[in-house]
Amino acid sequence: MWFLPALVTLVAWGAADLFYKKGNNAKDRYSALKTVVMVGLVMGLHALFYYVVYEGIHYDFSNLILYLPVSSMYILSMALGYFGLRYIEVSVSSPIGNSSGAVVVLLSFFIMKETMAPLQWAAVIVIILGLFLLSVFEKQEFDHELAARGEKVDPKYRVGAIAIIFPLLYCVIDGLGTFFDGIYLDYRQILPEDQANMSYELTFFIVALLVWGYLALVKKEKVNPFREKDKGLAAIFETLGQFFYVFAMSGNAIVAAPMIASYSVVSIIFARIFLKEKLSNKQYVAVLFVMIAIAVLGFYDG
């Protein structure tokens, strides 16, 4: 079974994306680094208390090095994503960042010689196209709201090289990480799911401690985890999604990857529910098609 874990992952990561947006403080130059700290701390605590204390799983620390090619890709892409929120609107970066699922499909198809049924290919294409159109519609709504208020966004945030580089790097690096994960968990089964997830979470935990130390000792910037509510909630949902993600990837990596990449749809729906924003008719249609495509992929689970 890969579909249910993939479904839980995309819902959890959609919720995490919502709180990442809420927790991003444009006035705080260290906001992205603080997000890295919070996510790493939560993941480290999860690895320690759930896997080690509750499950009693023995962890081989040599797996930290073995799984490092995957962990490093994920952590780097996420950190770049946090920084990118300072330079580009989410509605502009979304079509680039969420194309990482397509990167995985292409790599799996051409390198690993994976195959999919024609209807599965159609569903994957619909998801990718739906995400792109949804992002375009988001940008149109954003521009319309700005025009109505007589406001303009600094052009450097839209077309400057620094604005484009973050989501582009996120797309490529996250896609590589997901592809590597498919090799580790599905194609070659190098590591079992629990060892892989513990390796990733403990690596993120180490990075978080290093960043926390850097902020405290070098930048003299205090980080109080108990005051970072939105970042903390984002970290919790991120960790929840990661827990189920490894099970989805170990079951059917080439199909699960683009499905999970559609978590931005969930994020938009949550934003409309909790932030009282409204969807346009075009956005509703795009969301509907993505959901239908997800249902098609679920039909092939088994």
N, C-alpha and C positions, 0 to 999 in steps of 0.2 A: 504493500500500500504506500503510494507516494502522494496521492492527490490530497488526502486530508491534512497531512503535515504541511504540504505546500499552501493549502488554503489558510491554515492557521498562521503560517509565516507571513503571507501577504497582508492579512488583517492586522497582525501585530506590528509589522513594519509600516503599514499605513498609519496606524496610531502613533508610532514613534516619529514618523515624518511630521505629523501634526504638531507634536510637542517640540520637535527640533525647530520648527518655524516659530512657535511661541517663545521658545527659550533663547532664540538668537537675538542678542542685544547689539545693535549696530553701533551704539555709543561706547561699548566695552571692547577695546582692541584685543582683549584676551578671551573673548567669549568662545571662540572656536576651541582654544586650548582647554578651557574649562569644561567644554562638552566632552572632549577626549578623556579628561580626567574622570568625569562622572560615568561615562560608558564603561571605561576600563575598570573602575572600582566595582560597579554592579556586576560585571561579568566575572571578576575575580572572586567576589563573594559567592556568586552562584556556583562557580567551580569548586570552591572550598566546602561550602556547607551542603550543597545538594549532592554533588558527585562523591566527595570524599567522606563527609560526615554521615549524610543520610543514606546514600546508596552503598557506601563502603567500598567504592571502586579503587583499586590500586592503580596509581598513575606512574607510568614510566617517563621520567623527565627527559629522556633522550628524544621523545616525541616532539618536544618543543622545537628542536632543530629539524627533525624530519618533516614536520608540518609547516615550518617557517616560510617556504615559498608561497603557501596559501595564506597564512596569517598575515604576512607582510603586505600582500596585495590588498586584502580586505581593510586592514587598519589604515594603510596609506590612502586608499580611495576614500574612505570615510572621513579622514582628517581633511583631505582636499575638499570634500563636499561641504564640511562645516565652514571652512575658510571661504569657499565660493559663495556662500550666502551673503557675504559682505559686499560682493562685487556685481552680482547679477540676480535679476528676479528669478524666483523659482519657476515661473511660467515659461521663461526663456530657456533655462538650463534643463528643464525636464525632458524635452524630446531628445536631448543629447545623452544625458545621464541614464535614462531608462532604456536606451538602445543597447545597453550591455547584454541584455538577454539575447538580442539578435547576434551579438558578437559570439556568444557561447554556442548558439545554434550553428553558425557558420564554421567555427573551429571544430565542433563535434562532427559536423557533416564531412568536412574536407580532410581533417587530420585523423579522427578516430573512426571514420567511415560508418558513423551511426546512420540509421534509417528511421523514417517515420511514415505513417500512413498518410495518403493525400489529404484526408480530412484534418489530420493533426497539423500538417503543414499549413493548411488554410487557416486553422485556428490561431497558429503562431503569427501568421502574417496579419490577421485581423487584430490581434493584441498589439503588435508593433505599430500598425497603422492607426489604431484607435488611440494609443498613447500619444502619437505624434499630433493627430488632429485635436485631441483634448488639450494638449499644450498650446497649440495655435489658438484655439478658442479662448483659453485662459488669457493669453497675451492680448487678444482682441478686447476682451472684457476689461482687462487692466488698463489698456490705452483709452478705452471709452470712458472709464471712471476718471482718469486723469484729465482728459479733455473737458469733462463736465465740470471739474473743479478748477479748470484753468491752470493746471500744473504740468510740468514737464520733468522727465527723468534725465539726469546728466547723461549725455550720449556715451561717455566712456563706460558706463555700466552695461551698455547694450552691445556695442560693436568693438570696444577696445580689446586688444589682445589679452589683457589680464582677465577680462570677463569671460571670454570664450575658453581659455585654457583650462579652467577648473572643471567644468562639466565634461569637457573633452577627455581630460586625463582620467576623471572618475569613470567614464564609460569604458575606456580601454583597460584601465587597471582592474576595475571591478569585474569586467568580463573575463580577463585573464585569471583572476582569483577564482571565479565560479567555474571556469574551464578546468583549472588545476584541481578544484574540489571534486569535480566529476571524475577525474582520473583517480584521485585518492580514495573516494568513497564508492564509486560505481564501476568504472571501467576496470581498474586494477585492484581495487579493494585493498589498498596499502594499509589503511588504518580502519578500525571499527569506529562507529559513529561517536561513542562516548569519549574515546581517546582523542579523536579529531577535535571535537567541540571543547574539551578541556584544554587542549593545546592552544587553540585560538583564544579562549577566554583568559588563560594564564598569561599568554603573550601580551594581550591587550592590557591586562592588569599591570604587568611590568612596565609597559609604555606609560600607563597612567601615573604610576608612581614616579617615573623619571620626569614626566611633564610637570607633575605637582611640585616636585623638588625644584625644577627649573623656575617655575613661577614664584615659589616662596623664597628661594635663596638668591636667584639672579635678578629677577624682576621685582622682588619685594611685593608681590601681589598675593593677597590672601584668598584662599579658596575654601569656602565653608559649604560642604556638601549638603548640609541640612537647610541651607537657604536657596539652593538651586532646585526648586520644585519642578519646573518644567523640564529642565535638563535631566533630573532624576527620573521623571516619568518616561521621558524619551529613552533613557538607558534601560529601564525595566522592560519596556515593550521591545526594544532592540534585542535584549538578551532572550526574551521569550521567543521571538521570531527565530533567532539563531539556534535555539534549542531544537525547534522543529525542522529548521532548514536542512540540517545535516541528514535527517531521515528522508526528506523529500529528494535530496540530491543523490542519496545512496540508492534510491529506488528507480529513478528515471531522470537522469540529469538533463538530457537534451530537451525534454518537454517541460520539466519543472522549472528550469531557469527562466524562460520567457514568461511563464505564468506568474512566477514570483515577482518578476520585474514590473508587473502591472499593479504593484501595491500603491502606486501614486493615485490610482483611481479611488482606492479606499481612503487615502488621505484627503482627497478632494471632497468625498462624501462626508467624512467626519468634519471637515472644515465647515461644510454647509450646515451640519447638525449642531455642532458645538459653538461655532463662531457666527451662526445665523446668517451665513452668506447664501446666495441663491445661485442655482445652476441655470444656464440658458437652455433653450430647447436643443440647440446643437450639442451642448455638453451632455445632456441627458441621453441623446441618441448614441454618442460616442461611448458613454459608460455602459449603456445597454448592450452594444455590440461586443465590448470587451468581456462583459459578464457571460454572454452567450458563448463566446470563444472559450472561456474558462470552463463552462459546463461541458463543452465538447471534449476538452482535454480530460475532464473528470470521467467521461463516458468510457475512455480508453484505459482508465486505471484498472489495474488488476493483473 
